[in-house]
């Protein structure tokens, strides 16, 4: 097993026992290493999901954004970011995120539904 997968295993162990704050130093270490953009995007997604669990929503949004910037094929990053923005009543931002995601994943039913909800709230 390579170093990245070892780190992921440790992260998953901490997540499994709800020791969320223990994953961030590991994630920071991975992000400072010379891993591929895809692997770093995976780490940002994990961080975003963890921040969301901790109700640190702004940090979650930043991490989802970083994930998307590194790898715009992360379909669930668009979905989760849109959902979170909608939950925070940031409908215009959620709508924009949906539209950006649908440029790549045009048939994603979750993005389409969030887009409809945003339009209903805005208009």
Backbone as a chain_set.jsonl record, in Angstrom:
{"seq": "XXXXXXXXXXXXXXXXXXXXXXXXXXXXXXXXXXXXXXXXXXXXXXXXXXXXXXXXXXXXXXXXXXXXXXXXXXXXXXXXXXXXXXXXXXXXXXXXXXXXXXXXXXXXXXXXXXXXXXXXXXX", "coords": {"N": [[0.85, -1.173, 0.0], [0.539, 2.236, -0.806], [1.854, 5.455, 0.366], [-0.154, 7.452, 0.315], [-2.56, 5.976, 0.386], [-2.217, 4.776, 2.876], [-2.411, 7.027, 4.523], [-5.07, 7.732, 3.965], [-6.361, 5.546, 5.066], [-5.862, 5.936, 7.776], [-7.228, 8.357, 8.135], [-9.852, 7.467, 7.591], [-10.181, 5.732, 9.744], [-10.182, 7.531, 11.928], [-12.46, 9.005, 11.216], [-14.367, 7.024, 11.443], [-14.563, 6.665, 14.162], [-15.498, 9.011, 15.027], [-13.642, 11.074, 15.528], [-13.174, 13.729, 14.466], [-11.623, 16.12, 14.377], [-9.04, 15.19, 14.39], [-8.382, 14.482, 11.83], [-7.614, 16.663, 10.315], [-4.853, 17.591, 10.6], [-3.595, 15.493, 9.251], [-4.725, 15.693, 6.721], [-3.763, 18.23, 5.995], [-1.035, 17.665, 5.864], [-1.017, 15.875, 3.698], [-1.901, 17.574, 1.657], [0.244, 19.284, 1.43], [2.128, 17.691, 0.337], [3.513, 16.127, -2.622], [1.326, 15.129, -4.224], [-1.041, 13.984, -6.72], [-3.388, 16.145, -8.46], [-5.925, 15.054, -8.422], [-5.882, 13.365, -6.177], [-5.47, 15.251, -4.185], [-7.819, 16.699, -4.499], [-9.62, 14.803, -3.612], [-8.964, 14.757, -0.905], [-9.673, 17.381, -0.164], [-12.428, 17.117, -0.501], [-13.068, 15.273, 1.498], [-12.34, 16.807, 3.717], [-14.17, 18.922, 3.447], [-16.619, 17.606, 3.795], [-16.283, 16.783, 6.405], [-16.005, 19.219, 7.76], [-18.584, 20.125, 7.321], [-20.028, 18.297, 8.814], [-19.178, 19.09, 11.315], [-20.463, 21.436, 11.478], [-19.227, 23.687, 10.508], [-19.737, 25.581, 8.318], [-18.844, 27.56, 6.447], [-16.145, 26.925, 6.138], [-16.492, 24.423, 5.028], [-17.666, 25.07, 2.559], [-15.543, 26.443, 1.342], [-13.695, 24.355, 1.15], [-15.083, 22.536, -0.521], [-15.1, 24.114, -2.815], [-12.349, 24.276, -3.357], [-11.876, 21.604, -3.926], [-13.365, 21.301, -6.295], [-11.987, 23.101, -7.953], [-9.554, 21.801, -8.27], [-10.292, 19.403, -9.433], [-12.645, 19.237, -11.62], [-14.393, 17.224, -12.197], [-15.605, 16.171, -10.034], [-18.427, 15.27, -9.194], [-20.107, 15.012, -6.905], [-19.1, 17.017, -5.296], [-20.038, 19.382, -6.426], [-22.775, 18.956, -6.02], [-23.021, 18.691, -3.176], [-21.954, 21.142, -2.342], [-23.785, 22.917, -3.518], [-26.138, 22.123, -2.203], [-25.48, 22.808, 0.433], [-25.097, 25.593, 0.239], [-27.708, 26.296, -0.455], [-29.052, 25.482, 1.867], [-28.059, 27.382, 3.595], [-29.416, 29.559, 2.81], [-28.362, 30.921, 0.674], [-29.181, 31.453, -2.077], [-28.66, 32.445, -4.694], [-25.934, 31.908, -5.011], [-26.012, 29.141, -4.724], [-27.53, 28.488, -6.947], [-25.803, 29.316, -9.01], [-23.669, 27.537, -8.57], [-24.968, 25.13, -9.134], [-25.524, 25.503, -11.87], [-22.916, 25.639, -12.893], [-22.063, 23.054, -12.292], [-23.868, 21.602, -13.848], [-22.981, 22.148, -16.379], [-21.094, 20.273, -16.812], [-22.184, 17.901, -15.815], [-24.817, 17.388, -17.053], [-27.224, 15.983, -16.87], [-27.73, 15.488, -14.227], [-29.855, 14.678, -11.754], [-30.104, 15.588, -9.114], [-28.752, 18.072, -9.064], [-30.369, 19.419, -10.87], [-32.781, 19.469, -9.459], [-32.071, 20.999, -7.184], [-31.483, 23.367, -8.48], [-34.044, 24.081, -9.445], [-35.36, 24.497, -6.987], [-33.915, 26.678, -6.055], [-34.543, 28.627, -7.953], [-37.279, 28.855, -7.471], [-37.163, 30.012, -4.925], [-35.926, 32.43, -5.467], [-37.469, 33.744, -7.357]], "CA": [[0.0, 0.0, 0.0], [1.359, 3.444, -0.888], [1.721, 6.405, 1.475], [-1.451, 8.119, 0.252], [-3.584, 5.042, 0.875], [-2.01, 4.648, 4.326], [-2.988, 8.233, 5.135], [-6.527, 7.603, 3.847], [-6.798, 4.538, 6.036], [-5.844, 6.601, 9.088], [-8.354, 9.297, 8.122], [-11.083, 6.691, 7.706], [-10.26, 5.229, 11.119], [-10.626, 8.643, 12.767], [-13.855, 9.313, 10.879], [-15.193, 5.936, 11.956], [-14.747, 6.789, 15.613], [-15.946, 10.403, 15.24], [-12.56, 11.956, 15.957], [-13.076, 14.542, 13.264], [-10.548, 17.115, 14.398], [-7.754, 14.519, 14.184], [-8.07, 14.265, 10.412], [-7.127, 17.871, 9.643], [-3.396, 17.603, 10.431], [-3.24, 14.516, 8.218], [-5.11, 16.299, 5.443], [-2.796, 19.299, 5.706], [0.218, 17.009, 5.465], [-1.212, 15.345, 2.344], [-2.013, 18.689, 0.721], [1.576, 19.87, 1.261], [2.941, 16.728, -0.399], [3.508, 16.195, -4.083], [0.339, 14.188, -4.763], [-1.768, 14.459, -7.902], [-4.539, 17.023, -8.212], [-7.08, 14.205, -8.114], [-5.78, 12.923, -4.78], [-5.69, 16.427, -3.341], [-9.255, 16.989, -4.573], [-10.259, 13.822, -2.731], [-8.733, 15.208, 0.468], [-10.526, 18.548, 0.066], [-13.803, 16.644, -0.364], [-13.166, 14.697, 2.843], [-12.314, 17.925, 4.657], [-15.436, 19.643, 3.33], [-17.663, 16.789, 4.421], [-16.032, 16.793, 7.845], [-16.393, 20.551, 8.236], [-20.047, 20.174, 7.314], [-20.45, 17.511, 9.983], [-18.866, 19.909, 12.486], [-21.256, 22.654, 11.308], [-18.345, 24.779, 10.1], [-20.233, 25.62, 6.944], [-18.011, 28.376, 5.557], [-14.963, 26.115, 5.842], [-16.94, 23.365, 4.118], [-17.835, 25.665, 1.224], [-14.196, 26.707, 0.814], [-13.084, 23.073, 0.798], [-15.752, 22.041, -1.73], [-14.616, 24.941, -3.919], [-10.986, 23.825, -3.655], [-12.023, 20.294, -4.556], [-13.831, 21.521, -7.672], [-10.911, 23.749, -8.71], [-8.529, 20.808, -8.585], [-10.85, 18.325, -10.263], [-14.041, 19.615, -11.858], [-15.21, 16.032, -12.415], [-16.119, 15.719, -8.741], [-19.862, 15.53, -9.27], [-20.708, 15.194, -5.589], [-18.677, 18.295, -4.72], [-21.022, 20.363, -6.902], [-24.058, 18.683, -5.366], [-22.957, 19.008, -1.75], [-21.768, 22.587, -2.195], [-25.078, 23.534, -3.85], [-27.066, 21.828, -1.1], [-25.089, 23.585, 1.604], [-25.418, 26.993, -0.042], [-29.165, 26.403, -0.369], [-29.397, 25.382, 3.293], [-27.666, 28.646, 4.215], [-30.223, 30.6, 2.156], [-27.551, 31.626, -0.32], [-29.814, 30.865, -3.25], [-27.968, 32.833, -5.929], [-24.684, 31.148, -5.061], [-26.381, 27.74, -4.961], [-27.953, 28.408, -8.347], [-24.592, 29.399, -9.82], [-22.951, 26.271, -8.411], [-25.727, 24.128, -9.901], [-25.312, 25.757, -13.297], [-21.548, 25.228, -13.211], [-22.041, 21.592, -12.265], [-24.643, 21.046, -14.961], [-22.201, 22.265, -17.609], [-20.35, 19.014, -16.92], [-23.092, 16.786, -15.492], [-26.072, 18.022, -17.477], [-28.413, 15.195, -16.542], [-27.745, 15.146, -12.811], [-31.189, 15.003, -11.228], [-29.993, 16.352, -7.86], [-28.441, 19.458, -9.424], [-31.573, 19.969, -11.503], [-33.755, 19.723, -8.39], [-31.601, 22.144, -6.391], [-31.657, 24.539, -9.345], [-35.471, 24.422, -9.414], [-35.661, 25.043, -5.664], [-33.305, 28.009, -5.987], [-35.348, 29.517, -8.804], [-38.526, 29.122, -6.732], [-36.882, 30.939, -3.812], [-35.478, 33.716, -5.982], [-38.442, 34.426, -8.234]], "C": [[0.902, 1.243, 0.0], [1.036, 4.407, 0.266], [0.355, 7.083, 1.492], [-2.549, 7.215, 0.807], [-3.436, 4.774, 2.373], [-2.637, 5.827, 5.056], [-4.515, 8.169, 5.093], [-7.079, 6.606, 4.859], [-6.855, 5.144, 7.445], [-7.014, 7.583, 9.197], [-9.666, 8.556, 8.325], [-11.272, 6.115, 9.105], [-10.767, 6.327, 12.052], [-12.079, 9.007, 12.483], [-14.797, 8.27, 11.463], [-15.456, 6.016, 13.445], [-15.061, 8.233, 16.013], [-14.876, 11.309, 15.855], [-12.218, 12.866, 14.778], [-11.883, 15.483, 13.262], [-9.179, 16.488, 14.157], [-7.404, 14.329, 12.714], [-7.4, 15.478, 9.773], [-5.609, 17.965, 9.551], [-2.922, 16.625, 9.347], [-3.566, 15.087, 6.846], [-4.138, 17.401, 5.039], [-1.468, 18.723, 5.232], [0.111, 16.481, 4.032], [-1.216, 16.482, 1.328], [-0.668, 19.366, 0.47], [2.507, 18.957, 0.477], [2.745, 16.867, -1.899], [2.565, 15.139, -4.681], [-0.37, 14.814, -5.957], [-2.925, 15.373, -7.495], [-5.762, 16.209, -7.816], [-7.055, 13.756, -6.654], [-6.004, 14.091, -3.826], [-7.168, 16.825, -3.342], [-10.029, 16.048, -3.654], [-10.121, 14.253, -1.268], [-9.596, 16.433, 0.779], [-11.983, 18.135, 0.236], [-14.025, 16.055, 1.035], [-13.207, 15.81, 3.887], [-13.644, 18.675, 4.641], [-16.556, 18.884, 4.033], [-17.517, 16.778, 5.943], [-16.395, 18.148, 8.444], [-17.918, 20.671, 8.313], [-20.606, 19.431, 8.524], [-20.24, 18.3, 11.273], [-19.63, 21.239, 12.491], [-20.381, 23.893, 11.092], [-18.576, 24.981, 8.601], [-19.37, 26.444, 5.997], [-16.739, 27.63, 5.177], [-15.312, 24.988, 4.868], [-17.072, 23.903, 2.697], [-16.477, 25.921, 0.575], [-13.536, 25.399, 0.363], [-13.755, 22.444, -0.42], [-15.267, 22.808, -2.957], [-13.209, 24.516, -4.333], [-10.999, 22.472, -4.35], [-12.385, 20.456, -6.025], [-12.733, 22.153, -8.516], [-9.839, 22.753, -9.126], [-9.029, 19.732, -9.533], [-12.331, 18.604, -10.488], [-14.928, 18.43, -12.216], [-15.733, 15.439, -11.111], [-17.594, 16.095, -8.636], [-20.469, 15.813, -7.897], [-20.258, 16.473, -4.904], [-19.631, 19.401, -5.164], [-22.353, 20.195, -6.17], [-24.024, 19.129, -3.901], [-22.774, 20.502, -1.51], [-23.079, 23.314, -2.474], [-26.085, 23.327, -2.727], [-26.758, 22.681, 0.123], [-25.399, 25.065, 1.411], [-26.924, 27.226, 0.052], [-29.608, 26.392, 1.092], [-29.101, 26.684, 4.028], [-28.396, 29.85, 3.614], [-29.41, 31.475, 1.206], [-27.961, 31.099, -1.699], [-29.116, 31.217, -4.56], [-26.672, 32.053, -6.089], [-24.961, 29.666, -5.335], [-26.781, 27.54, -6.415], [-26.748, 28.438, -9.276], [-23.798, 28.101, -9.759], [-23.652, 25.148, -9.191], [-25.465, 24.28, -11.399], [-23.907, 25.342, -13.723], [-21.44, 23.707, -13.25], [-22.757, 20.977, -13.452], [-23.978, 21.274, -16.315], [-21.433, 20.971, -17.872], [-21.281, 17.815, -16.772], [-24.521, 17.218, -15.793], [-27.329, 17.269, -17.08], [-28.502, 14.832, -15.063], [-29.051, 15.617, -12.178], [-31.124, 15.81, -9.93], [-29.673, 17.816, -8.134], [-29.651, 20.145, -10.05], [-32.608, 20.329, -10.442], [-33.342, 20.92, -7.533], [-31.769, 23.427, -7.194], [-33.116, 25.003, -9.327], [-35.856, 25.065, -8.073], [-35.113, 26.454, -5.522], [-34.125, 29.021, -6.784], [-36.649, 29.848, -8.1], [-38.317, 30.1, -5.578], [-36.549, 32.342, -4.301], [-36.555, 34.474, -6.738], [-39.844, 34.158, -7.818]], "O": [[1.901, 1.294, 0.717], [0.088, 4.205, 1.025], [-0.231, 7.27, 2.557], [-3.372, 7.654, 1.61], [-4.434, 4.567, 3.063], [-3.308, 5.657, 6.074], [-5.178, 8.512, 6.072], [-8.147, 6.817, 5.433], [-7.789, 4.886, 8.203], [-7.702, 7.634, 10.216], [-10.496, 8.965, 9.136], [-12.398, 6.022, 9.593], [-11.663, 6.096, 12.864], [-12.842, 9.287, 13.407], [-15.892, 8.596, 11.922], [-16.457, 5.495, 13.934], [-14.912, 8.623, 17.171], [-15.198, 12.215, 16.623], [-11.142, 12.785, 14.186], [-11.205, 15.623, 12.244], [-8.247, 17.187, 13.757], [-6.253, 14.045, 12.385], [-6.684, 15.33, 8.782], [-5.101, 18.384, 8.511], [-1.969, 16.904, 8.62], [-2.767, 14.974, 5.915], [-3.74, 17.493, 3.878], [-0.856, 19.244, 4.3], [1.046, 16.626, 3.245], [-0.609, 16.37, 0.263], [-0.462, 19.957, -0.589], [3.555, 19.394, 0.004], [1.907, 17.638, -2.365], [2.968, 14.354, -5.539], [-0.302, 16.024, -6.172], [-3.373, 15.369, -6.349], [-6.546, 16.633, -6.967], [-8.084, 13.765, -5.978], [-6.648, 13.941, -2.788], [-7.705, 17.237, -2.314], [-10.984, 16.461, -2.996], [-11.065, 14.122, -0.489], [-10.184, 16.519, 1.857], [-12.704, 18.737, 1.032], [-15.047, 16.313, 1.671], [-14.004, 15.766, 4.824], [-14.18, 19.021, 5.693], [-17.342, 19.469, 4.779], [-18.509, 16.765, 6.672], [-17.017, 18.22, 9.505], [-18.461, 21.247, 9.256], [-21.545, 19.894, 9.172], [-21.029, 18.19, 12.211], [-19.461, 22.059, 13.393], [-20.763, 25.006, 11.455], [-17.758, 24.617, 7.757], [-19.185, 26.053, 4.844], [-16.3, 27.691, 4.029], [-14.518, 24.646, 3.992], [-16.636, 23.26, 1.743], [-16.29, 25.645, -0.61], [-12.895, 25.353, -0.687], [-13.07, 21.876, -1.271], [-15.05, 22.219, -4.016], [-12.914, 24.409, -5.524], [-10.211, 22.232, -5.264], [-11.783, 19.825, -6.894], [-12.56, 21.782, -9.677], [-9.281, 22.857, -10.219], [-8.265, 19.212, -10.347], [-13.17, 18.253, -9.659], [-16.108, 18.618, -12.511], [-16.248, 14.321, -11.099], [-17.947, 17.12, -8.053], [-21.254, 16.748, -7.745], [-20.954, 16.973, -4.02], [-19.994, 20.263, -4.364], [-22.974, 21.174, -5.755], [-24.904, 19.862, -3.45], [-23.364, 21.065, -0.588], [-23.443, 24.232, -1.739], [-26.801, 24.254, -2.348], [-27.663, 23.209, 0.768], [-25.909, 25.717, 2.323], [-27.363, 28.246, 0.583], [-30.441, 27.2, 1.5], [-29.806, 27.046, 4.97], [-28.045, 31.001, 3.873], [-29.747, 32.636, 0.975], [-27.204, 30.406, -2.379], [-28.997, 30.367, -5.443], [-26.352, 31.59, -7.184], [-24.231, 29.02, -6.086], [-26.415, 26.544, -7.039], [-26.683, 27.663, -10.23], [-23.311, 27.62, -10.782], [-22.997, 24.322, -9.826], [-25.216, 23.299, -12.099], [-23.728, 24.759, -14.793], [-20.799, 23.146, -14.139], [-22.322, 19.963, -13.998], [-24.373, 20.655, -17.303], [-21.159, 20.624, -19.021], [-21.175, 16.837, -17.512], [-25.331, 17.391, -14.883], [-28.397, 17.871, -16.966], [-29.278, 13.952, -14.691], [-29.308, 16.817, -12.083], [-32.004, 16.633, -9.675], [-30.252, 18.705, -7.511], [-29.916, 21.317, -9.783], [-33.24, 21.382, -10.522], [-34.176, 21.76, -7.196], [-32.155, 24.459, -6.645], [-33.382, 26.198, -9.204], [-36.587, 26.054, -8.037], [-35.762, 27.324, -4.941], [-34.363, 30.139, -6.326], [-37.087, 30.998, -8.123], [-39.188, 30.919, -5.288], [-36.853, 33.328, -3.63], [-36.557, 35.705, -6.758], [-40.78, 34.653, -8.445]]}, "num_chains": 1, "name": "protein.A"}
